[in-house]
């Protein structure tokens, strides 16, 4: 995978911030909000990259069966 590794594990960090948000009466501190916004943008970029490189299945698209793959090889 050629995607930058600094944005690979954003989901666990986002989950930690959401848990903190819940325990803080559903409010972020300014630093937490900035960090969450940055992680959210990184996640959006990563998802966009998945679409650009064709790693997301489109609705109605079928994956080739094993028999078809063997015939192509």
Secondary structure per residue as TSV (DSSP state, phi and psi in degrees):
chain	resnum	aa	ss	phi	psi
A	1	X	-	360.0	132.0
A	2	X	-	-98.6	16.7
A	3	X	S	-85.3	143.7
A	4	X	-	-57.2	134.0
A	5	X	G	-76.0	-16.4
A	6	X	G	-68.9	-15.5
A	7	X	G	-109.3	9.5
A	8	X	T	-71.3	-43.2
A	9	X	T	-105.3	48.4
A	10	X	H	-79.4	-28.0
A	11	X	H	-61.3	-44.2
A	12	X	H	-63.2	-35.7
A	13	X	H	-68.9	-38.6
A	14	X	H	-64.4	-39.7
A	15	X	H	-63.6	-41.0
A	16	X	H	-61.2	-42.4
A	17	X	H	-66.4	-37.3
A	18	X	H	-64.5	-38.9
A	19	X	H	-64.2	-42.4
A	20	X	H	-63.2	-39.9
A	21	X	H	-59.1	-41.9
A	22	X	H	-65.5	-41.1
A	23	X	H	-77.0	-14.8
A	24	X	T	-102.2	35.6
A	25	X	T	57.2	40.3
A	26	X	S	58.8	43.0
A	27	X	-	-137.3	140.4
A	28	X	-	-98.7	150.2
A	29	X	-	-76.3	167.7
A	30	X	H	-59.0	-42.4
A	31	X	H	-65.6	-42.2
A	32	X	H	-64.3	-41.3
A	33	X	H	-63.6	-43.0
A	34	X	H	-61.9	-43.0
A	35	X	H	-66.0	-42.4
A	36	X	H	-63.8	-42.1
A	37	X	H	-62.4	-40.9
A	38	X	H	-65.3	-42.5
A	39	X	H	-66.3	-37.8
A	40	X	H	-64.6	-42.1
A	41	X	H	-64.2	-40.9
A	42	X	H	-62.6	-40.3
A	43	X	H	-64.8	-42.6
A	44	X	H	-61.8	-40.7
A	45	X	H	-62.8	-41.3
A	46	X	H	-65.6	-43.0
A	47	X	H	-64.8	-41.6
A	48	X	H	-59.1	-41.0
A	49	X	H	-62.2	-40.6
A	50	X	H	-59.3	-43.4
A	51	X	H	-66.1	-42.0
A	52	X	H	-64.5	-34.9
A	53	X	T	-92.4	4.0
A	54	X	T	74.4	28.9
A	55	X	-	-94.8	11.0
A	56	X	S	-118.8	130.3
A	57	X	-	-74.5	133.9
A	58	X	-	-85.2	150.8
A	59	X	T	-60.2	134.7
A	60	X	T	84.0	-7.2
A	61	X	-	-83.0	134.0
A	62	X	-	-107.5	142.0
A	63	X	-	-80.4	144.8
A	64	X	-	-63.6	141.0
A	65	X	-	-75.7	167.8
A	66	X	H	-62.1	-37.8
A	67	X	H	-64.0	-41.7
A	68	X	H	-66.9	-37.0
A	69	X	H	-66.1	-39.6
A	70	X	H	-67.3	-36.6
A	71	X	H	-66.2	-37.3
A	72	X	H	-69.4	-32.7
A	73	X	-	-76.0	360.0
